[in-house]
Amino acid sequence: MAGALIPHFANDVGAERIFVGVKEFNCMGARAPFDHPHIYLDMGQDNQILCPYCSTLYIYDPRLKADESDPKNSLVSDAA
């Protein structure tokens, strides 16, 4: 993903799993002020990864675009 912005995802709804259309991203827990350190996660060859801070399970879904997630609105457009 060199040269591209790394998307940030937040789990404001407390979902156990979030389906995403990318394999490299930052998890921030929930949106500020309830966020945890924004941690870079890379699934590599796998199709899922667990955030070590908030235990959200992220699952890659190739049907989703890079700016989509399920539940919707998990992508943070103005991550700091």
mmCIF file of the N, C-alpha and C atoms, coordinates in Angstrom:
data_MODEL
# 
_entry.id   MODEL 
# 
loop_
_atom_site.group_PDB 
_atom_site.id 
_atom_site.type_symbol 
_atom_site.label_atom_id 
_atom_site.label_alt_id 
_atom_site.label_comp_id 
_atom_site.label_asym_id 
_atom_site.label_entity_id 
_atom_site.label_seq_id 
_atom_site.pdbx_PDB_ins_code 
_atom_site.Cartn_x 
_atom_site.Cartn_y 
_atom_site.Cartn_z 
_atom_site.occupancy 
_atom_site.B_iso_or_equiv 
_atom_site.pdbx_formal_charge 
_atom_site.auth_seq_id 
_atom_site.auth_comp_id 
_atom_site.auth_asym_id 
_atom_site.auth_atom_id 
_atom_site.pdbx_PDB_model_num 
ATOM 1   N N  . MET A 1 1  ? 0.818   -1.191  0.000  1.00 0.00 ? 1  MET A N  1 
ATOM 2   C CA . MET A 1 1  ? 0.000   0.000   0.000  1.00 0.00 ? 1  MET A CA 1 
ATOM 3   C C  . MET A 1 1  ? 0.860   1.253   0.000  1.00 0.00 ? 1  MET A C  1 
ATOM 4   N N  . ALA A 1 2  ? 2.091   1.123   -0.371 1.00 0.00 ? 2  ALA A N  1 
ATOM 5   C CA . ALA A 1 2  ? 2.979   2.284   -0.382 1.00 0.00 ? 2  ALA A CA 1 
ATOM 6   C C  . ALA A 1 2  ? 2.409   3.382   -1.255 1.00 0.00 ? 2  ALA A C  1 
ATOM 7   N N  . GLY A 1 3  ? 2.488   4.604   -0.765 1.00 0.00 ? 3  GLY A N  1 
ATOM 8   C CA . GLY A 1 3  ? 1.999   5.744   -1.517 1.00 0.00 ? 3  GLY A CA 1 
ATOM 9   C C  . GLY A 1 3  ? 0.530   6.045   -1.286 1.00 0.00 ? 3  GLY A C  1 
ATOM 10  N N  . ALA A 1 4  ? -0.192  5.161   -0.661 1.00 0.00 ? 4  ALA A N  1 
ATOM 11  C CA . ALA A 1 4  ? -1.611  5.369   -0.398 1.00 0.00 ? 4  ALA A CA 1 
ATOM 12  C C  . ALA A 1 4  ? -1.813  5.694   1.071  1.00 0.00 ? 4  ALA A C  1 
ATOM 13  N N  . LEU A 1 5  ? -2.871  6.422   1.345  1.00 0.00 ? 5  LEU A N  1 
ATOM 14  C CA . LEU A 1 5  ? -3.209  6.683   2.742  1.00 0.00 ? 5  LEU A CA 1 
ATOM 15  C C  . LEU A 1 5  ? -3.712  5.400   3.380  1.00 0.00 ? 5  LEU A C  1 
ATOM 16  N N  . ILE A 1 6  ? -3.326  5.182   4.612  1.00 0.00 ? 6  ILE A N  1 
ATOM 17  C CA . ILE A 1 6  ? -3.763  3.993   5.342  1.00 0.00 ? 6  ILE A CA 1 
ATOM 18  C C  . ILE A 1 6  ? -5.109  4.306   5.988  1.00 0.00 ? 6  ILE A C  1 
ATOM 19  N N  . PRO A 1 7  ? -6.158  3.550   5.661  1.00 0.00 ? 7  PRO A N  1 
ATOM 20  C CA . PRO A 1 7  ? -7.464  3.831   6.265  1.00 0.00 ? 7  PRO A CA 1 
ATOM 21  C C  . PRO A 1 7  ? -7.465  3.531   7.761  1.00 0.00 ? 7  PRO A C  1 
ATOM 22  N N  . HIS A 1 8  ? -8.284  4.266   8.484  1.00 0.00 ? 8  HIS A N  1 
ATOM 23  C CA . HIS A 1 8  ? -8.506  4.052   9.916  1.00 0.00 ? 8  HIS A CA 1 
ATOM 24  C C  . HIS A 1 8  ? -9.921  3.514   10.100 1.00 0.00 ? 8  HIS A C  1 
ATOM 25  N N  . PHE A 1 9  ? -10.054 2.515   10.966 1.00 0.00 ? 9  PHE A N  1 
ATOM 26  C CA . PHE A 1 9  ? -11.370 1.977   11.296 1.00 0.00 ? 9  PHE A CA 1 
ATOM 27  C C  . PHE A 1 9  ? -11.602 2.121   12.794 1.00 0.00 ? 9  PHE A C  1 
ATOM 28  N N  . ALA A 1 10 ? -12.849 2.428   13.150 1.00 0.00 ? 10 ALA A N  1 
ATOM 29  C CA . ALA A 1 10 ? -13.245 2.566   14.551 1.00 0.00 ? 10 ALA A CA 1 
ATOM 30  C C  . ALA A 1 10 ? -14.430 1.642   14.811 1.00 0.00 ? 10 ALA A C  1 
ATOM 31  N N  . ASN A 1 11 ? -14.494 1.133   16.020 1.00 0.00 ? 11 ASN A N  1 
ATOM 32  C CA . ASN A 1 11 ? -15.569 0.228   16.414 1.00 0.00 ? 11 ASN A CA 1 
ATOM 33  C C  . ASN A 1 11 ? -16.435 0.903   17.470 1.00 0.00 ? 11 ASN A C  1 
ATOM 34  N N  . ASP A 1 12 ? -17.135 1.953   17.071 1.00 0.00 ? 12 ASP A N  1 
ATOM 35  C CA . ASP A 1 12 ? -17.987 2.692   18.000 1.00 0.00 ? 12 ASP A CA 1 
ATOM 36  C C  . ASP A 1 12 ? -19.173 1.881   18.507 1.00 0.00 ? 12 ASP A C  1 
ATOM 37  N N  . VAL A 1 13 ? -19.630 0.920   17.708 1.00 0.00 ? 13 VAL A N  1 
ATOM 38  C CA . VAL A 1 13 ? -20.818 0.145   18.091 1.00 0.00 ? 13 VAL A CA 1 
ATOM 39  C C  . VAL A 1 13 ? -20.475 -1.074  18.937 1.00 0.00 ? 13 VAL A C  1 
ATOM 40  N N  . GLY A 1 14 ? -19.187 -1.350  19.115 1.00 0.00 ? 14 GLY A N  1 
ATOM 41  C CA . GLY A 1 14 ? -18.785 -2.492  19.938 1.00 0.00 ? 14 GLY A CA 1 
ATOM 42  C C  . GLY A 1 14 ? -19.026 -3.833  19.273 1.00 0.00 ? 14 GLY A C  1 
ATOM 43  N N  . ALA A 1 15 ? -18.943 -3.879  17.950 1.00 0.00 ? 15 ALA A N  1 
ATOM 44  C CA . ALA A 1 15 ? -19.142 -5.133  17.217 1.00 0.00 ? 15 ALA A CA 1 
ATOM 45  C C  . ALA A 1 15 ? -18.003 -6.104  17.516 1.00 0.00 ? 15 ALA A C  1 
ATOM 46  N N  . GLU A 1 16 ? -18.308 -7.388  17.532 1.00 0.00 ? 16 GLU A N  1 
ATOM 47  C CA . GLU A 1 16 ? -17.264 -8.395  17.738 1.00 0.00 ? 16 GLU A CA 1 
ATOM 48  C C  . GLU A 1 16 ? -16.369 -8.496  16.522 1.00 0.00 ? 16 GLU A C  1 
ATOM 49  N N  . ARG A 1 17 ? -16.959 -8.275  15.323 1.00 0.00 ? 17 ARG A N  1 
ATOM 50  C CA . ARG A 1 17 ? -16.176 -8.359  14.094 1.00 0.00 ? 17 ARG A CA 1 
ATOM 51  C C  . ARG A 1 17 ? -16.620 -7.271  13.128 1.00 0.00 ? 17 ARG A C  1 
ATOM 52  N N  . ILE A 1 18 ? -15.648 -6.813  12.343 1.00 0.00 ? 18 ILE A N  1 
ATOM 53  C CA . ILE A 1 18 ? -15.903 -5.811  11.317 1.00 0.00 ? 18 ILE A CA 1 
ATOM 54  C C  . ILE A 1 18 ? -15.346 -6.354  10.008 1.00 0.00 ? 18 ILE A C  1 
ATOM 55  N N  . PHE A 1 19 ? -16.179 -6.343  8.991  1.00 0.00 ? 19 PHE A N  1 
ATOM 56  C CA . PHE A 1 19 ? -15.757 -6.771  7.664  1.00 0.00 ? 19 PHE A CA 1 
ATOM 57  C C  . PHE A 1 19 ? -15.240 -5.554  6.912  1.00 0.00 ? 19 PHE A C  1 
ATOM 58  N N  . VAL A 1 20 ? -14.065 -5.675  6.306  1.00 0.00 ? 20 VAL A N  1 
ATOM 59  C CA . VAL A 1 20 ? -13.424 -4.556  5.631  1.00 0.00 ? 20 VAL A CA 1 
ATOM 60  C C  . VAL A 1 20 ? -12.973 -4.984  4.237  1.00 0.00 ? 20 VAL A C  1 
ATOM 61  N N  . GLY A 1 21 ? -12.775 -4.002  3.368  1.00 0.00 ? 21 GLY A N  1 
ATOM 62  C CA . GLY A 1 21 ? -12.351 -4.266  1.996  1.00 0.00 ? 21 GLY A CA 1 
ATOM 63  C C  . GLY A 1 21 ? -10.869 -4.068  1.769  1.00 0.00 ? 21 GLY A C  1 
ATOM 64  N N  . VAL A 1 22 ? -10.091 -3.978  2.834  1.00 0.00 ? 22 VAL A N  1 
ATOM 65  C CA . VAL A 1 22 ? -8.634  -3.815  2.755  1.00 0.00 ? 22 VAL A CA 1 
ATOM 66  C C  . VAL A 1 22 ? -7.963  -4.782  3.724  1.00 0.00 ? 22 VAL A C  1 
ATOM 67  N N  . LYS A 1 23 ? -6.694  -5.052  3.477  1.00 0.00 ? 23 LYS A N  1 
ATOM 68  C CA . LYS A 1 23 ? -5.955  -5.944  4.374  1.00 0.00 ? 23 LYS A CA 1 
ATOM 69  C C  . LYS A 1 23 ? -4.935  -5.205  5.223  1.00 0.00 ? 23 LYS A C  1 
ATOM 70  N N  . GLU A 1 24 ? -4.725  -3.925  4.945  1.00 0.00 ? 24 GLU A N  1 
ATOM 71  C CA . GLU A 1 24 ? -3.803  -3.096  5.733  1.00 0.00 ? 24 GLU A CA 1 
ATOM 72  C C  . GLU A 1 24 ? -4.547  -1.837  6.165  1.00 0.00 ? 24 GLU A C  1 
ATOM 73  N N  . PHE A 1 25 ? -4.505  -1.547  7.462  1.00 0.00 ? 25 PHE A N  1 
ATOM 74  C CA . PHE A 1 25 ? -5.266  -0.414  7.985  1.00 0.00 ? 25 PHE A CA 1 
ATOM 75  C C  . PHE A 1 25 ? -4.828  -0.121  9.408  1.00 0.00 ? 25 PHE A C  1 
ATOM 76  N N  . ASN A 1 26 ? -5.372  0.924   9.978  1.00 0.00 ? 26 ASN A N  1 
ATOM 77  C CA . ASN A 1 26 ? -5.160  1.257   11.382 1.00 0.00 ? 26 ASN A CA 1 
ATOM 78  C C  . ASN A 1 26 ? -6.461  1.037   12.139 1.00 0.00 ? 26 ASN A C  1 
ATOM 79  N N  . CYS A 1 27 ? -6.358  0.397   13.295 1.00 0.00 ? 27 CYS A N  1 
ATOM 80  C CA . CYS A 1 27 ? -7.484  0.286   14.210 1.00 0.00 ? 27 CYS A CA 1 
ATOM 81  C C  . CYS A 1 27 ? -7.283  1.338   15.286 1.00 0.00 ? 27 CYS A C  1 
ATOM 82  N N  . MET A 1 28 ? -8.345  2.044   15.589 1.00 0.00 ? 28 MET A N  1 
ATOM 83  C CA . MET A 1 28 ? -8.262  3.071   16.636 1.00 0.00 ? 28 MET A CA 1 
ATOM 84  C C  . MET A 1 28 ? -9.226  2.802   17.776 1.00 0.00 ? 28 MET A C  1 
ATOM 85  N N  . GLY A 1 29 ? -9.797  1.607   17.820 1.00 0.00 ? 29 GLY A N  1 
ATOM 86  C CA . GLY A 1 29 ? -10.757 1.288   18.880 1.00 0.00 ? 29 GLY A CA 1 
ATOM 87  C C  . GLY A 1 29 ? -12.077 1.960   18.582 1.00 0.00 ? 29 GLY A C  1 
ATOM 88  N N  . ALA A 1 30 ? -12.376 3.005   19.304 1.00 0.00 ? 30 ALA A N  1 
ATOM 89  C CA . ALA A 1 30 ? -13.549 3.837   19.042 1.00 0.00 ? 30 ALA A CA 1 
ATOM 90  C C  . ALA A 1 30 ? -13.041 5.225   18.671 1.00 0.00 ? 30 ALA A C  1 
ATOM 91  N N  . ARG A 1 31 ? -13.940 6.077   18.252 1.00 0.00 ? 31 ARG A N  1 
ATOM 92  C CA . ARG A 1 31 ? -13.531 7.446   17.934 1.00 0.00 ? 31 ARG A CA 1 
ATOM 93  C C  . ARG A 1 31 ? -13.182 8.196   19.214 1.00 0.00 ? 31 ARG A C  1 
ATOM 94  N N  . ALA A 1 32 ? -12.321 9.197   19.058 1.00 0.00 ? 32 ALA A N  1 
ATOM 95  C CA . ALA A 1 32 ? -11.897 10.031  20.203 1.00 0.00 ? 32 ALA A CA 1 
ATOM 96  C C  . ALA A 1 32 ? -13.119 10.599  20.915 1.00 0.00 ? 32 ALA A C  1 
ATOM 97  N N  . PRO A 1 33 ? -13.107 10.676  22.213 1.00 0.00 ? 33 PRO A N  1 
ATOM 98  C CA . PRO A 1 33 ? -11.975 10.503  23.116 1.00 0.00 ? 33 PRO A CA 1 
ATOM 99  C C  . PRO A 1 33 ? -11.829 9.083   23.661 1.00 0.00 ? 33 PRO A C  1 
ATOM 100 N N  . PHE A 1 34 ? -12.511 8.121   23.066 1.00 0.00 ? 34 PHE A N  1 
ATOM 101 C CA . PHE A 1 34 ? -12.491 6.750   23.572 1.00 0.00 ? 34 PHE A CA 1 
ATOM 102 C C  . PHE A 1 34 ? -11.574 5.841   22.766 1.00 0.00 ? 34 PHE A C  1 
ATOM 103 N N  . ASP A 1 35 ? -10.695 6.426   21.964 1.00 0.00 ? 35 ASP A N  1 
ATOM 104 C CA . ASP A 1 35 ? -9.813  5.630   21.121 1.00 0.00 ? 35 ASP A CA 1 
ATOM 105 C C  . ASP A 1 35 ? -8.633  5.065   21.905 1.00 0.00 ? 35 ASP A C  1 
ATOM 106 N N  . HIS A 1 36 ? -8.022  4.038   21.323 1.00 0.00 ? 36 HIS A N  1 
ATOM 107 C CA . HIS A 1 36 ? -6.768  3.502   21.868 1.00 0.00 ? 36 HIS A CA 1 
ATOM 108 C C  . HIS A 1 36 ? -5.667  3.928   20.901 1.00 0.00 ? 36 HIS A C  1 
ATOM 109 N N  . PRO A 1 37 ? -4.404  3.658   21.203 1.00 0.00 ? 37 PRO A N  1 
ATOM 110 C CA . PRO A 1 37 ? -3.356  4.015   20.243 1.00 0.00 ? 37 PRO A CA 1 
ATOM 111 C C  . PRO A 1 37 ? -3.709  3.456   18.855 1.00 0.00 ? 37 PRO A C  1 
ATOM 112 N N  . HIS A 1 38 ? -3.569  4.271   17.846 1.00 0.00 ? 38 HIS A N  1 
ATOM 113 C CA . HIS A 1 38 ? -3.907  3.854   16.487 1.00 0.00 ? 38 HIS A CA 1 
ATOM 114 C C  . HIS A 1 38 ? -2.844  2.875   16.019 1.00 0.00 ? 38 HIS A C  1 
ATOM 115 N N  . ILE A 1 39 ? -3.231  1.618   15.899 1.00 0.00 ? 39 ILE A N  1 
ATOM 116 C CA . ILE A 1 39 ? -2.283  0.542   15.622 1.00 0.00 ? 39 ILE A CA 1 
ATOM 117 C C  . ILE A 1 39 ? -2.447  0.049   14.187 1.00 0.00 ? 39 ILE A C  1 
ATOM 118 N N  . TYR A 1 40 ? -1.313  -0.062  13.504 1.00 0.00 ? 40 TYR A N  1 
ATOM 119 C CA . TYR A 1 40 ? -1.284  -0.562  12.132 1.00 0.00 ? 40 TYR A CA 1 
ATOM 120 C C  . TYR A 1 40 ? -1.452  -2.076  12.156 1.00 0.00 ? 40 TYR A C  1 
ATOM 121 N N  . LEU A 1 41 ? -2.391  -2.563  11.365 1.00 0.00 ? 41 LEU A N  1 
ATOM 122 C CA . LEU A 1 41 ? -2.628  -4.001  11.263 1.00 0.00 ? 41 LEU A CA 1 
ATOM 123 C C  . LEU A 1 41 ? -2.488  -4.423  9.811  1.00 0.00 ? 41 LEU A C  1 
ATOM 124 N N  . ASP A 1 42 ? -1.815  -5.530  9.567  1.00 0.00 ? 42 ASP A N  1 
ATOM 125 C CA . ASP A 1 42 ? -1.591  -6.052  8.223  1.00 0.00 ? 42 ASP A CA 1 
ATOM 126 C C  . ASP A 1 42 ? -1.947  -7.536  8.238  1.00 0.00 ? 42 ASP A C  1 
ATOM 127 N N  . MET A 1 43 ? -2.964  -7.922  7.486  1.00 0.00 ? 43 MET A N  1 
ATOM 128 C CA . MET A 1 43 ? -3.405  -9.318  7.447  1.00 0.00 ? 43 MET A CA 1 
ATOM 129 C C  . MET A 1 43 ? -2.435  -10.212 6.679  1.00 0.00 ? 43 MET A C  1 
ATOM 130 N N  . GLY A 1 44 ? -1.624  -9.623  5.822  1.00 0.00 ? 44 GLY A N  1 
ATOM 131 C CA . GLY A 1 44 ? -0.717  -10.437 5.013  1.00 0.00 ? 44 GLY A CA 1 
ATOM 132 C C  . GLY A 1 44 ? -1.495  -11.429 4.170  1.00 0.00 ? 44 GLY A C  1 
ATOM 133 N N  . GLN A 1 45 ? -1.147  -12.701 4.241  1.00 0.00 ? 45 GLN A N  1 
ATOM 134 C CA . GLN A 1 45 ? -1.824  -13.745 3.465  1.00 0.00 ? 45 GLN A CA 1 
ATOM 135 C C  . GLN A 1 45 ? -3.132  -14.207 4.110  1.00 0.00 ? 45 GLN A C  1 
ATOM 136 N N  . ASP A 1 46 ? -3.351  -13.817 5.371  1.00 0.00 ? 46 ASP A N  1 
ATOM 137 C CA . ASP A 1 46 ? -4.565  -14.223 6.074  1.00 0.00 ? 46 ASP A CA 1 
ATOM 138 C C  . ASP A 1 46 ? -5.743  -13.358 5.654  1.00 0.00 ? 46 ASP A C  1 
ATOM 139 N N  . ASN A 1 47 ? -6.926  -13.759 6.047  1.00 0.00 ? 47 ASN A N  1 
ATOM 140 C CA . ASN A 1 47 ? -8.139  -12.999 5.738  1.00 0.00 ? 47 ASN A CA 1 
ATOM 141 C C  . ASN A 1 47 ? -8.783  -12.405 6.987  1.00 0.00 ? 47 ASN A C  1 
ATOM 142 N N  . GLN A 1 48 ? -8.085  -12.473 8.113  1.00 0.00 ? 48 GLN A N  1 
ATOM 143 C CA . GLN A 1 48 ? -8.611  -11.871 9.338  1.00 0.00 ? 48 GLN A CA 1 
ATOM 144 C C  . GLN A 1 48 ? -7.458  -11.539 10.273 1.00 0.00 ? 48 GLN A C  1 
ATOM 145 N N  . ILE A 1 49 ? -7.740  -10.591 11.170 1.00 0.00 ? 49 ILE A N  1 
ATOM 146 C CA . ILE A 1 49 ? -6.735  -10.202 12.162 1.00 0.00 ? 49 ILE A CA 1 
ATOM 147 C C  . ILE A 1 49 ? -7.464  -9.649  13.380 1.00 0.00 ? 49 ILE A C  1 
ATOM 148 N N  . LEU A 1 50 ? -6.900  -9.900  14.548 1.00 0.00 ? 50 LEU A N  1 
ATOM 149 C CA . LEU A 1 50 ? -7.477  -9.452  15.808 1.00 0.00 ? 50 LEU A CA 1 
ATOM 150 C C  . LEU A 1 50 ? -6.669  -8.274  16.333 1.00 0.00 ? 50 LEU A C  1 
ATOM 151 N N  . CYS A 1 51 ? -7.355  -7.178  16.678 1.00 0.00 ? 51 CYS A N  1 
ATOM 152 C CA . CYS A 1 51 ? -6.659  -6.035  17.252 1.00 0.00 ? 51 CYS A CA 1 
ATOM 153 C C  . CYS A 1 51 ? -6.217  -6.391  18.670 1.00 0.00 ? 51 CYS A C  1 
ATOM 154 N N  . PRO A 1 52 ? -4.923  -6.236  18.983 1.00 0.00 ? 52 PRO A N  1 
ATOM 155 C CA . PRO A 1 52 ? -4.454  -6.590  20.321 1.00 0.00 ? 52 PRO A CA 1 
ATOM 156 C C  . PRO A 1 52 ? -4.908  -5.624  21.414 1.00 0.00 ? 52 PRO A C  1 
ATOM 157 N N  . TYR A 1 53 ? -5.414  -4.453  21.050 1.00 0.00 ? 53 TYR A N  1 
ATOM 158 C CA . TYR A 1 53 ? -5.890  -3.501  22.052 1.00 0.00 ? 53 TYR A CA 1 
ATOM 159 C C  . TYR A 1 53 ? -7.359  -3.704  22.392 1.00 0.00 ? 53 TYR A C  1 
ATOM 160 N N  . CYS A 1 54 ? -8.218  -3.737  21.375 1.00 0.00 ? 54 CYS A N  1 
ATOM 161 C CA . CYS A 1 54 ? -9.666  -3.755  21.638 1.00 0.00 ? 54 CYS A CA 1 
ATOM 162 C C  . CYS A 1 54 ? -10.321 -5.100  21.322 1.00 0.00 ? 54 CYS A C  1 
ATOM 163 N N  . SER A 1 55 ? -9.550  -6.047  20.807 1.00 0.00 ? 55 SER A N  1 
ATOM 164 C CA . SER A 1 55 ? -10.022 -7.395  20.479 1.00 0.00 ? 55 SER A CA 1 
ATOM 165 C C  . SER A 1 55 ? -11.091 -7.424  19.388 1.00 0.00 ? 55 SER A C  1 
ATOM 166 N N  . THR A 1 56 ? -11.158 -6.387  18.572 1.00 0.00 ? 56 THR A N  1 
ATOM 167 C CA . THR A 1 56 ? -12.055 -6.420  17.419 1.00 0.00 ? 56 THR A CA 1 
ATOM 168 C C  . THR A 1 56 ? -11.441 -7.349  16.378 1.00 0.00 ? 56 THR A C  1 
ATOM 169 N N  . LEU A 1 57 ? -12.258 -8.244  15.860 1.00 0.00 ? 57 LEU A N  1 
ATOM 170 C CA . LEU A 1 57 ? -11.811 -9.146  14.798 1.00 0.00 ? 57 LEU A CA 1 
ATOM 171 C C  . LEU A 1 57 ? -12.156 -8.486  13.465 1.00 0.00 ? 57 LEU A C  1 
ATOM 172 N N  . TYR A 1 58 ? -11.138 -8.211  12.667 1.00 0.00 ? 58 TYR A N  1 
ATOM 173 C CA . TYR A 1 58 ? -11.332 -7.642  11.335 1.00 0.00 ? 58 TYR A CA 1 
ATOM 174 C C  . TYR A 1 58 ? -11.241 -8.770  10.326 1.00 0.00 ? 58 TYR A C  1 
ATOM 175 N N  . ILE A 1 59 ? -12.221 -8.832  9.435  1.00 0.00 ? 59 ILE A N  1 
ATOM 176 C CA . ILE A 1 59 ? -12.280 -9.887  8.430  1.00 0.00 ? 59 ILE A CA 1 
ATOM 177 C C  . ILE A 1 59 ? -12.309 -9.240  7.047  1.00 0.00 ? 59 ILE A C  1 
ATOM 178 N N  . TYR A 1 60 ? -11.406 -9.675  6.183  1.00 0.00 ? 60 TYR A N  1 
ATOM 179 C CA . TYR A 1 60 ? -11.352 -9.168  4.823  1.00 0.00 ? 60 TYR A CA 1 
ATOM 180 C C  . TYR A 1 60 ? -12.499 -9.743  4.012  1.00 0.00 ? 60 TYR A C  1 
ATOM 181 N N  . ASP A 1 61 ? -13.247 -8.859  3.338  1.00 0.00 ? 61 ASP A N  1 
ATOM 182 C CA . ASP A 1 61 ? -14.335 -9.266  2.456  1.00 0.00 ? 61 ASP A CA 1 
ATOM 183 C C  . ASP A 1 61 ? -14.059 -8.650  1.090  1.00 0.00 ? 61 ASP A C  1 
ATOM 184 N N  . PRO A 1 62 ? -13.644 -9.455  0.108  1.00 0.00 ? 62 PRO A N  1 
ATOM 185 C CA . PRO A 1 62 ? -13.285 -8.915  -1.203 1.00 0.00 ? 62 PRO A CA 1 
ATOM 186 C C  . PRO A 1 62 ? -14.448 -8.255  -1.937 1.00 0.00 ? 62 PRO A C  1 
ATOM 187 N N  . ARG A 1 63 ? -15.671 -8.470  -1.495 1.00 0.00 ? 63 ARG A N  1 
ATOM 188 C CA . ARG A 1 63 ? -16.831 -7.817  -2.129 1.00 0.00 ? 63 ARG A CA 1 
ATOM 189 C C  . ARG A 1 63 ? -16.937 -6.353  -1.727 1.00 0.00 ? 63 ARG A C  1 
ATOM 190 N N  . LEU A 1 64 ? -16.251 -5.969  -0.630 1.00 0.00 ? 64 LEU A N  1 
ATOM 191 C CA . LEU A 1 64 ? -16.287 -4.583  -0.172 1.00 0.00 ? 64 LEU A CA 1 
ATOM 192 C C  . LEU A 1 64 ? -15.197 -3.770  -0.849 1.00 0.00 ? 64 LEU A C  1 
ATOM 193 N N  . LYS A 1 65 ? -15.491 -2.505  -1.102 1.00 0.00 ? 65 LYS A N  1 
ATOM 194 C CA . LYS A 1 65 ? -14.495 -1.579  -1.631 1.00 0.00 ? 65 LYS A CA 1 
ATOM 195 C C  . LYS A 1 65 ? -13.607 -1.132  -0.476 1.00 0.00 ? 65 LYS A C  1 
ATOM 196 N N  . ALA A 1 66 ? -12.497 -0.470  -0.813 1.00 0.00 ? 66 ALA A N  1 
ATOM 197 C CA . ALA A 1 66 ? -11.536 -0.025  0.201  1.00 0.00 ? 66 ALA A CA 1 
ATOM 198 C C  . ALA A 1 66 ? -12.158 0.956   1.192  1.00 0.00 ? 66 ALA A C  1 
ATOM 199 N N  . ASP A 1 67 ? -13.200 1.656   0.797  1.00 0.00 ? 67 ASP A N  1 
ATOM 200 C CA . ASP A 1 67 ? -13.832 2.636   1.685  1.00 0.00 ? 67 ASP A CA 1 
ATOM 201 C C  . ASP A 1 67 ? -15.164 2.141   2.248  1.00 0.00 ? 67 ASP A C  1 
ATOM 202 N N  . GLU A 1 68 ? -15.341 0.819   2.296  1.00 0.00 ? 68 GLU A N  1 
ATOM 203 C CA . GLU A 1 68 ? -16.565 0.238   2.830  1.00 0.00 ? 68 GLU A CA 1 
ATOM 204 C C  . GLU A 1 68 ? -16.258 -0.680  4.008  1.00 0.00 ? 68 GLU A C  1 
ATOM 205 N N  . SER A 1 69 ? -17.246 -0.848  4.858  1.00 0.00 ? 69 SER A N  1 
ATOM 206 C CA . SER A 1 69 ? -17.124 -1.757  5.993  1.00 0.00 ? 69 SER A CA 1 
ATOM 207 C C  . SER A 1 69 ? -18.509 -2.248  6.368  1.00 0.00 ? 69 SER A C  1 
ATOM 208 N N  . ASP A 1 70 ? -18.542 -3.306  7.132  1.00 0.00 ? 70 ASP A N  1 
ATOM 209 C CA . ASP A 1 70 ? -19.792 -3.834  7.679  1.00 0.00 ? 70 ASP A CA 1 
ATOM 210 C C  . ASP A 1 70 ? -19.498 -4.229  9.126  1.00 0.00 ? 70 ASP A C  1 
ATOM 211 N N  . PRO A 1 71 ? -20.032 -3.519  10.110 1.00 0.00 ? 71 PRO A N  1 
ATOM 212 C CA . PRO A 1 71 ? -21.068 -2.500  10.016 1.00 0.00 ? 71 PRO A CA 1 
ATOM 213 C C  . PRO A 1 71 ? -20.588 -1.234  9.314  1.00 0.00 ? 71 PRO A C  1 
ATOM 214 N N  . LYS A 1 72 ? -21.525 -0.583  8.676  1.00 0.00 ? 72 LYS A N  1 
ATOM 215 C CA . LYS A 1 72 ? -21.226 0.648   7.945  1.00 0.00 ? 72 LYS A CA 1 
ATOM 216 C C  . LYS A 1 72 ? -20.745 1.725   8.911  1.00 0.00 ? 72 LYS A C  1 
ATOM 217 N N  . ASN A 1 73 ? -20.093 2.704   8.376  1.00 0.00 ? 73 ASN A N  1 
ATOM 218 C CA . ASN A 1 73 ? -19.591 3.863   9.129  1.00 0.00 ? 73 ASN A CA 1 
ATOM 219 C C  . ASN A 1 73 ? -18.448 3.533   10.098 1.00 0.00 ? 73 ASN A C  1 
ATOM 220 N N  . SER A 1 74 ? -17.789 2.389   9.884  1.00 0.00 ? 74 SER A N  1 
ATOM 221 C CA . SER A 1 74 ? -16.616 2.091   10.711 1.00 0.00 ? 74 SER A CA 1 
ATOM 222 C C  . SER A 1 74 ? -15.374 2.791   10.176 1.00 0.00 ? 74 SER A C  1 
ATOM 223 N N  . LEU A 1 75 ? -15.388 3.140   8.884  1.00 0.00 ? 75 LEU A N  1 
ATOM 224 C CA . LEU A 1 75 ? -14.263 3.865   8.311  1.00 0.00 ? 75 LEU A CA 1 
ATOM 225 C C  . LEU A 1 75 ? -14.259 5.297   8.843  1.00 0.00 ? 75 LEU A C  1 
ATOM 226 N N  . VAL A 1 76 ? -13.108 5.736   9.324  1.00 0.00 ? 76 VAL A N  1 
ATOM 227 C CA . VAL A 1 76 ? -12.969 7.096   9.856  1.00 0.00 ? 76 VAL A CA 1 
ATOM 228 C C  . VAL A 1 76 ? -12.317 7.942   8.775  1.00 0.00 ? 76 VAL A C  1 
ATOM 229 N N  . SER A 1 77 ? -13.037 8.937   8.279  1.00 0.00 ? 77 SER A N  1 
ATOM 230 C CA . SER A 1 77 ? -12.530 9.726   7.157  1.00 0.00 ? 77 SER A CA 1 
ATOM 231 C C  . SER A 1 77 ? -11.567 10.818  7.585  1.00 0.00 ? 77 SER A C  1 
ATOM 232 N N  . ASP A 1 78 ? -11.641 11.248  8.819  1.00 0.00 ? 78 ASP A N  1 
ATOM 233 C CA . ASP A 1 78 ? -10.795 12.361  9.270  1.00 0.00 ? 78 ASP A CA 1 
ATOM 234 C C  . ASP A 1 78 ? -9.894  11.940  10.426 1.00 0.00 ? 78 ASP A C  1 
ATOM 235 N N  . ALA A 1 79 ? -9.306  10.741  10.316 1.00 0.00 ? 79 ALA A N  1 
ATOM 236 C CA . ALA A 1 79 ? -8.446  10.230  11.395 1.00 0.00 ? 79 ALA A CA 1 
ATOM 237 C C  . ALA A 1 79 ? -7.226  11.126  11.563 1.00 0.00 ? 79 ALA A C  1 
ATOM 238 N N  . ALA A 1 80 ? -6.918  11.400  12.819 1.00 0.00 ? 80 ALA A N  1 
ATOM 239 C CA . ALA A 1 80 ? -5.772  12.266  13.114 1.00 0.00 ? 80 ALA A CA 1 
ATOM 240 C C  . ALA A 1 80 ? -4.553  11.432  13.432 1.00 0.00 ? 80 ALA A C  1 
# 
